[in-house]
Structure formats: structure tokens, C-alpha cells
Amino acid sequence: MKEAAPVYGGIEAGGTKWVCAVADAGGRLRDTEVIPTTTPETTIAGATRFFQRHEGLAAIGVGTFGPVDLRPASSTYGHITATPKPGWAYTDVVSPLRAALGVPVRVDTDVNAAALGEWRRGAGEGLATFAYITVGTGIGAGAVVNGRLVHGLLHPEFGHIRIPHDLGRDPFAGSCPFHGDCLEGLASGEAMRRRWGRPAEHVDDPSAWELEAEYLALAVVNLTYTLSPERVIVGGGVPKHPSLLPAVRARVLGLAAGYPAPGDAAAMGGYVVGPSLGDRSGVVGAVELARDATGSHGHDAGSSLLE
């Protein structure tokens, strides 16, 4: 009997849903399934069943919400740690998948996975240093520096940086359970929901989006002067509002105040951009983590991601 061609699994493990996918040796997605994030046991079991339906599984990559232990030598590698997600604190994500499927499992943050996907297949292709910011229920960032995903003492927790908060303009105390008015506490989708009394996608007050652009522009300027990325990709649900990214670009120029920055308004259009892969950045990046785990990360430029 002919042996099945190898396939690579990816999981974008989010707080509301897990997006599972398998891809062929060229990185093209062949099948996907969305599993609601309920309890750890139920959610991981659903993902396991999805991958058990596919022959030739070589490895799995997981891009997960966090915080998560990414130290390979740690006894808690692959464990979600002090997350505010009810029922998920200190959950082992890697071991149950590895035991049930018998393949290598590599884990990273959801935003690092999205950054990896955009680097290999999207708006970060050809760049040595760039950053990916996601603005959804929370805020996070992943970064590639000199061709490597950034890890260190912790994985980057960019959503928890402190930014100026003008209480006269915005008296909202912030939504972060740890820091109150950090970037995530002021500018995430959850912050918008609490401040304006409805989900971000239903907020139509121009002043609300002007304030959101202010906070995100402050974040981009801080990131620009700290990391010096060649491009900043801004994804997630909140930036889908059509006025937001143009307003962020304009405000970044204003905040830069003529100090060396990406350039003029025309250059800014290629500096602060949306993700080329849209909502698939994370799961594509998770597949790339799986391919890295087996040393097969070369890709076919321009190939279709879902055929």
C-alpha cells in the first residue's frame, strides 16, 4: 500500500475558538475546522479528533493565547499560565496532543504564529525585521528580528505596555484585570465594549475611533523607536473598521514630529498595513511551526493557501 503523503497540522488556539488545519508539504491548506473554545478537555479532544481523520500527519504547530511557557527545557513547556480565561489557567496544551497523536508538537503565542504566517506567506515576506500587532478582545504583538521570532525572559507582552492616558479626554479606567489602563486596557475590543457599551463593530461614533487611533498610533510609535521594524502589520477584529488604519497612519506621522521615522504619508501607507492573509495569519503560521518542527519550512512563493 502506498504510504500517505505527509501533512502538517496547525492550531490557532484562541479564547473563543480553535481553528484547526492541515496543509500539504508545500504549506497549502487542505482542510480546516473551527472548534469552539469551551473547557480544555472538550476543546483539545475536538482538535484531536480532527487530526485523527488525516493520514500522514507529521507534526502539529500551535499558536495559543497566553501567557504560555515557551521554554523547551521547562517541565511546564506548552502550558498556558496565568490567563484570565476562565478554566484555562495552567492548562497543558502540548502533552495531550502529543500523546494522542504521536507526533512532534511545537507551540508559540498566537501573535508570534500570525507573525510567522505573514513572514512566510504574507505582508512580511522578504523582510528581516517587522512586527505584527493584533487588536481584538485583547492586544498582543509578535516580532521577527533579523529573521528570527523574538523570545526572551517572556514572550513579548506588548499589550501590557503603558501609554499616556489623558483622563480628561478619556476618563475610562481601563479593562485590564492586571494593569487597568495599559494599552490592552485602553484600546482592545474589550476596552471599547466596556467604554462605549457595545462591541467595537457596532460603535459608530467618530470620536470613538479617533481615540482608538490615538492609542494605537502611540503603540506603533513606541514599537518603531524600540524595535525599528521595517513594517508594522496590524490585524485582529478591531482594525477592520475602515477609518482606523488611515487614522493611525496620520497620527503616527504627527507623533513622530519630524524625528526620523518611516517617512511621509505615502511611505506610511506601506509601513502600517493590514495582514495579507486576513483572518488566516494565525493558522497559516501554526502550520509553519509544524513544518519547522520537521525541518521542512521552505515554501512555494505565490502558491495558493487554500485549494
SULZIKA-V339655 format. One record per pair of residues at least 4 apart in sequence whose ideal C-beta (glycine too) atoms are under 7 Angstrom apart, sorted by the first residue. I is the first residue (numbers start at 1). J is the second residue. D is the distance in whole Angstrom. If there is no record, write none. Layout:
i=I j=J d=D
i=I j=J d=D
This chain:
i=4 j=55 d=4
i=4 j=56 d=3
i=5 j=24 d=7
i=5 j=25 d=7
i=5 j=56 d=6
i=6 j=25 d=6
i=6 j=56 d=5
i=6 j=58 d=4
i=7 j=22 d=5
i=7 j=23 d=7
i=7 j=24 d=6
i=7 j=30 d=7
i=7 j=54 d=6
i=7 j=56 d=5
i=7 j=57 d=6
i=7 j=58 d=7
i=8 j=22 d=7
i=8 j=23 d=5
i=8 j=58 d=6
i=8 j=59 d=6
i=8 j=287 d=5
i=8 j=290 d=4
i=8 j=291 d=5
i=9 j=22 d=5
i=9 j=51 d=5
i=9 j=57 d=6
i=9 j=60 d=4
i=9 j=290 d=6
i=10 j=21 d=5
i=10 j=23 d=7
i=10 j=61 d=5
i=10 j=283 d=5
i=10 j=286 d=3
i=10 j=287 d=4
i=10 j=290 d=6
i=11 j=18 d=6
i=11 j=20 d=5
i=11 j=47 d=6
i=11 j=60 d=7
i=11 j=62 d=5
i=11 j=286 d=5
i=12 j=18 d=7
i=12 j=19 d=4
i=12 j=63 d=5
i=12 j=110 d=6
i=12 j=113 d=7
i=12 j=282 d=4
i=12 j=283 d=4
i=12 j=286 d=6
i=13 j=18 d=5
i=13 j=62 d=6
i=13 j=63 d=7
i=13 j=64 d=4
i=13 j=65 d=6
i=13 j=93 d=7
i=13 j=110 d=7
i=14 j=18 d=7
i=14 j=37 d=6
i=14 j=65 d=6
i=14 j=110 d=6
i=15 j=37 d=6
i=15 j=65 d=5
i=15 j=85 d=5
i=15 j=137 d=6
i=16 j=37 d=5
i=17 j=34 d=5
i=17 j=35 d=7
i=17 j=36 d=6
i=17 j=37 d=6
i=18 j=35 d=4
i=18 j=37 d=6
i=18 j=43 d=6
i=18 j=47 d=6
i=19 j=32 d=6
i=19 j=34 d=6
i=19 j=282 d=7
i=19 j=283 d=5
i=20 j=32 d=7
i=20 j=33 d=5
i=20 j=35 d=6
i=20 j=47 d=5
i=20 j=50 d=5
i=21 j=29 d=5
i=21 j=31 d=7
i=21 j=32 d=4
i=21 j=283 d=5
i=21 j=287 d=6
i=22 j=30 d=5
i=22 j=31 d=5
i=22 j=54 d=5
i=23 j=27 d=5
i=23 j=28 d=6
i=23 j=29 d=5
i=23 j=30 d=6
i=23 j=287 d=4
i=24 j=28 d=5
i=24 j=30 d=6
i=25 j=296 d=6
i=26 j=299 d=7
i=26 j=300 d=5
i=26 j=303 d=6
i=27 j=287 d=6
i=27 j=288 d=7
i=27 j=291 d=7
i=27 j=299 d=5
i=27 j=300 d=7
i=28 j=303 d=6
i=28 j=304 d=6
i=28 j=305 d=6
i=28 j=307 d=6
i=29 j=305 d=5
i=29 j=306 d=5
i=31 j=54 d=7
i=32 j=283 d=7
i=33 j=50 d=5
i=35 j=43 d=6
i=35 j=46 d=4
i=35 j=47 d=6
i=37 j=43 d=5
i=38 j=42 d=5
i=38 j=43 d=6
i=39 j=43 d=7
i=39 j=87 d=6
i=40 j=44 d=6
i=40 j=87 d=7
i=40 j=88 d=6
i=40 j=91 d=4
i=41 j=45 d=6
i=42 j=46 d=6
i=43 j=47 d=7
i=44 j=48 d=6
i=44 j=96 d=5
i=44 j=97 d=7
i=45 j=49 d=7
i=46 j=50 d=7
i=47 j=51 d=7
i=48 j=52 d=6
i=48 j=97 d=7
i=48 j=100 d=5
i=48 j=101 d=7
i=51 j=57 d=6
i=51 j=60 d=7
i=51 j=101 d=6
i=57 j=101 d=6
i=57 j=103 d=6
i=58 j=103 d=6
i=58 j=294 d=5
i=59 j=103 d=5
i=59 j=104 d=4
i=59 j=106 d=7
i=59 j=290 d=4
i=59 j=293 d=4
i=59 j=294 d=5
i=60 j=97 d=6
i=60 j=101 d=7
i=60 j=103 d=6
i=60 j=105 d=5
i=60 j=290 d=5
i=61 j=106 d=5
i=61 j=286 d=4
i=61 j=287 d=6
i=61 j=288 d=7
i=61 j=289 d=3
i=61 j=290 d=4
i=61 j=293 d=7
i=62 j=93 d=6
i=62 j=105 d=6
i=62 j=107 d=5
i=62 j=286 d=6
i=63 j=108 d=6
i=63 j=109 d=7
i=63 j=110 d=4
i=63 j=112 d=7
i=63 j=113 d=3
i=63 j=114 d=7
i=63 j=282 d=5
i=63 j=285 d=6
i=63 j=286 d=4
i=63 j=289 d=7
i=64 j=68 d=5
i=64 j=80 d=6
i=64 j=93 d=6
i=64 j=107 d=6
i=64 j=109 d=7
i=64 j=110 d=6
i=65 j=83 d=7
i=65 j=85 d=7
i=65 j=110 d=5
i=66 j=80 d=6
i=66 j=83 d=7
i=66 j=109 d=5
i=66 j=155 d=7
i=67 j=81 d=5
i=67 j=82 d=6
i=67 j=83 d=6
i=68 j=79 d=7
i=68 j=80 d=5
i=68 j=81 d=6
i=68 j=107 d=7
i=68 j=109 d=6
i=69 j=74 d=5
i=69 j=76 d=5
i=69 j=77 d=6
i=69 j=78 d=7
i=69 j=79 d=5
i=69 j=81 d=6
i=70 j=107 d=7
i=70 j=108 d=6
i=70 j=151 d=6
i=70 j=155 d=6
i=71 j=77 d=6
i=72 j=77 d=6
i=77 j=94 d=6
i=78 j=92 d=6
i=78 j=93 d=5
i=78 j=94 d=3
i=78 j=95 d=7
i=78 j=107 d=5
i=79 j=90 d=6
i=79 j=91 d=7
i=79 j=92 d=5
i=80 j=88 d=6
i=80 j=89 d=7
i=80 j=90 d=7
i=80 j=91 d=5
i=80 j=93 d=6
i=81 j=90 d=6
i=82 j=89 d=6
i=83 j=88 d=5
i=83 j=89 d=5
i=84 j=177 d=5
i=92 j=96 d=7
i=93 j=97 d=7
i=93 j=107 d=6
i=94 j=98 d=6
i=94 j=105 d=5
i=94 j=107 d=6
i=95 j=99 d=6
i=96 j=100 d=6
i=97 j=101 d=6
i=97 j=105 d=5
i=98 j=105 d=5
i=104 j=293 d=5
i=104 j=294 d=7
i=106 j=289 d=5
i=106 j=290 d=7
i=106 j=292 d=7
i=106 j=293 d=4
i=108 j=112 d=4
i=108 j=113 d=5
i=108 j=149 d=7
i=108 j=289 d=6
i=109 j=113 d=7
i=109 j=140 d=7
i=109 j=142 d=6
i=109 j=155 d=5
i=110 j=114 d=6
i=110 j=140 d=7
i=110 j=282 d=6
i=111 j=115 d=6
i=111 j=132 d=6
i=111 j=134 d=5
i=111 j=140 d=4
i=111 j=141 d=6
i=111 j=142 d=4
i=112 j=116 d=6
i=112 j=142 d=4
i=112 j=149 d=5
i=112 j=155 d=7
i=113 j=117 d=6
i=113 j=282 d=5
i=113 j=285 d=4
i=113 j=286 d=5
i=113 j=289 d=6
i=114 j=118 d=6
i=114 j=132 d=5
i=114 j=134 d=6
i=114 j=142 d=6
i=114 j=235 d=6
i=114 j=281 d=4
i=114 j=282 d=4
i=114 j=285 d=5
i=115 j=119 d=6
i=115 j=124 d=7
i=115 j=132 d=4
i=115 j=142 d=3
i=115 j=143 d=6
i=115 j=144 d=6
i=115 j=149 d=7
i=115 j=285 d=7
i=116 j=120 d=6
i=116 j=149 d=6
i=116 j=285 d=4
i=116 j=288 d=5
i=116 j=289 d=7
i=117 j=121 d=6
i=117 j=122 d=6
i=117 j=277 d=6
i=117 j=281 d=4
i=117 j=282 d=7
i=117 j=284 d=4
i=117 j=285 d=3
i=117 j=288 d=6
i=118 j=122 d=4
i=118 j=123 d=5
i=118 j=124 d=4
i=118 j=132 d=6
i=118 j=233 d=6
i=118 j=275 d=6
i=118 j=276 d=6
i=118 j=277 d=6
i=118 j=281 d=5
i=119 j=124 d=4
i=119 j=125 d=7
i=119 j=144 d=5
i=120 j=288 d=5
i=120 j=299 d=5
i=121 j=125 d=7
i=121 j=277 d=6
i=121 j=284 d=6
i=121 j=299 d=7
i=121 j=305 d=6
i=122 j=275 d=6
i=122 j=276 d=4
i=122 j=277 d=4
i=122 j=281 d=6
i=123 j=231 d=7
i=123 j=233 d=5
i=123 j=273 d=5
i=123 j=275 d=6
i=123 j=276 d=4
i=124 j=130 d=5
i=124 j=144 d=7
i=124 j=231 d=7
i=124 j=233 d=6
i=127 j=230 d=5
i=127 j=231 d=6
i=128 j=146 d=6
i=128 j=147 d=5
i=129 j=144 d=6
i=129 j=145 d=5
i=129 j=146 d=6
i=129 j=228 d=7
i=129 j=229 d=5
i=129 j=230 d=6
i=130 j=144 d=6
i=130 j=229 d=5
i=130 j=230 d=5
i=130 j=231 d=4
i=130 j=233 d=7
i=131 j=141 d=6
i=131 j=143 d=5
i=131 j=223 d=6
i=131 j=227 d=6
i=131 j=229 d=4
i=131 j=232 d=5
i=132 j=141 d=7
i=132 j=142 d=5
i=132 j=233 d=5
i=132 j=235 d=7
i=133 j=139 d=7
i=133 j=141 d=5
i=133 j=158 d=7
i=133 j=219 d=7
i=133 j=232 d=7
i=133 j=234 d=5
i=134 j=139 d=7
i=134 j=140 d=5
i=134 j=235 d=5
i=134 j=236 d=4
i=135 j=139 d=5
i=135 j=187 d=7
i=135 j=188 d=7
i=135 j=216 d=7
i=135 j=234 d=7
i=135 j=236 d=4
i=135 j=238 d=4
i=135 j=239 d=6
i=136 j=189 d=5
i=136 j=236 d=4
i=136 j=237 d=5
i=136 j=238 d=6
i=137 j=188 d=6
i=137 j=189 d=5
i=137 j=190 d=5
i=138 j=159 d=6
i=138 j=184 d=5
i=138 j=188 d=5
i=138 j=190 d=7
i=139 j=158 d=7
i=139 j=159 d=3
i=139 j=183 d=6
i=139 j=184 d=4
i=139 j=187 d=6
i=139 j=188 d=5
i=140 j=158 d=6
i=140 j=159 d=5
i=141 j=156 d=5
i=141 j=158 d=3
i=142 j=149 d=7
i=142 j=156 d=7
i=143 j=150 d=4
i=143 j=156 d=6
i=143 j=227 d=6
i=143 j=229 d=7
i=144 j=148 d=7
i=144 j=149 d=6
i=145 j=150 d=5
i=145 j=227 d=7
i=150 j=156 d=6
i=151 j=155 d=6
i=159 j=182 d=7
i=159 j=183 d=6
i=159 j=184 d=4
i=160 j=179 d=6
i=160 j=182 d=5
i=160 j=183 d=7
i=160 j=184 d=6
i=161 j=182 d=6
i=161 j=183 d=5
i=161 j=222 d=6
i=162 j=182 d=6
i=163 j=183 d=5
i=163 j=215 d=6
i=163 j=218 d=5
i=163 j=219 d=6
i=164 j=218 d=7
i=165 j=170 d=7
i=165 j=181 d=5
i=165 j=186 d=6
i=166 j=170 d=6
i=167 j=171 d=5
i=170 j=211 d=6
i=172 j=195 d=5
i=173 j=180 d=6
i=173 j=181 d=6
i=174 j=180 d=4
i=174 j=181 d=3
i=174 j=182 d=7
i=174 j=185 d=3
i=174 j=186 d=6
i=174 j=191 d=7
i=175 j=185 d=5
i=175 j=188 d=7
i=175 j=190 d=5
i=175 j=191 d=4
i=175 j=194 d=5
i=176 j=180 d=6
i=176 j=182 d=5
i=176 j=184 d=5
i=176 j=185 d=3
i=179 j=185 d=6
i=180 j=185 d=5
i=181 j=185 d=5
i=181 j=186 d=5
i=183 j=187 d=6
i=183 j=215 d=7
i=183 j=219 d=5
i=184 j=188 d=5
i=185 j=191 d=6
i=186 j=191 d=5
i=186 j=215 d=5
i=187 j=191 d=6
i=187 j=212 d=6
i=187 j=215 d=4
i=187 j=216 d=6
i=189 j=193 d=6
i=189 j=200 d=5
i=189 j=237 d=6
i=189 j=238 d=5
i=190 j=194 d=6
i=191 j=195 d=6
i=192 j=196 d=6
i=192 j=200 d=4
i=192 j=203 d=6
i=192 j=212 d=7
i=192 j=238 d=7
i=193 j=198 d=7
i=193 j=199 d=5
i=193 j=200 d=7
i=196 j=203 d=5
i=196 j=208 d=6
i=198 j=202 d=5
i=198 j=203 d=6
i=200 j=237 d=7
i=200 j=238 d=5
i=203 j=208 d=5
i=206 j=210 d=6
i=207 j=211 d=6
i=208 j=212 d=6
i=209 j=213 d=6
i=209 j=241 d=6
i=209 j=243 d=5
i=209 j=244 d=6
i=209 j=247 d=7
i=210 j=214 d=7
i=210 j=247 d=7
i=211 j=215 d=7
i=212 j=216 d=6
i=212 j=244 d=6
i=213 j=217 d=6
i=213 j=244 d=6
i=213 j=247 d=4
i=213 j=248 d=5
i=213 j=251 d=5
i=214 j=218 d=7
i=214 j=251 d=6
i=215 j=219 d=7
i=216 j=220 d=6
i=216 j=248 d=5
i=217 j=221 d=6
i=217 j=248 d=5
i=217 j=251 d=4
i=217 j=252 d=5
i=217 j=255 d=6
i=218 j=222 d=6
i=218 j=255 d=7
i=219 j=223 d=6
i=220 j=224 d=6
i=220 j=232 d=5
i=220 j=248 d=6
i=220 j=252 d=5
i=220 j=272 d=6
i=221 j=225 d=6
i=221 j=252 d=6
i=221 j=255 d=5
i=221 j=256 d=6
i=222 j=226 d=6
i=223 j=227 d=6
i=223 j=229 d=7
i=223 j=232 d=6
i=224 j=228 d=7
i=224 j=229 d=7
i=224 j=261 d=6
i=231 j=271 d=6
i=231 j=273 d=6
i=232 j=271 d=6
i=232 j=272 d=5
i=233 j=273 d=6
i=233 j=275 d=5
i=234 j=239 d=5
i=234 j=245 d=6
i=234 j=272 d=6
i=234 j=274 d=6
i=235 j=239 d=7
i=235 j=274 d=7
i=235 j=275 d=4
i=235 j=281 d=6
i=239 j=244 d=5
i=239 j=245 d=6
i=239 j=274 d=7
i=243 j=247 d=6
i=244 j=248 d=6
i=245 j=249 d=6
i=245 j=272 d=6
i=245 j=274 d=6
i=246 j=250 d=7
i=247 j=251 d=6
i=248 j=252 d=6
i=248 j=272 d=6
i=249 j=253 d=7
i=249 j=268 d=4
i=249 j=269 d=7
i=249 j=272 d=5
i=250 j=254 d=7
i=251 j=255 d=6
i=252 j=256 d=6
i=252 j=268 d=6
i=252 j=272 d=6
i=253 j=265 d=6
i=253 j=268 d=6
i=256 j=261 d=4
i=262 j=267 d=5
i=262 j=268 d=6
i=262 j=271 d=4
i=263 j=267 d=3
i=263 j=268 d=7
i=267 j=271 d=6
i=268 j=272 d=6
i=275 j=281 d=5
i=277 j=281 d=4
i=277 j=284 d=6
i=280 j=284 d=5
i=280 j=305 d=6
i=281 j=285 d=6
i=282 j=286 d=6
i=283 j=287 d=7
i=284 j=288 d=7
i=284 j=305 d=6
i=285 j=289 d=7
i=286 j=290 d=7
i=287 j=291 d=6
i=288 j=292 d=6
i=288 j=297 d=6
i=289 j=293 d=7
i=291 j=296 d=5
i=291 j=297 d=5
i=292 j=297 d=5
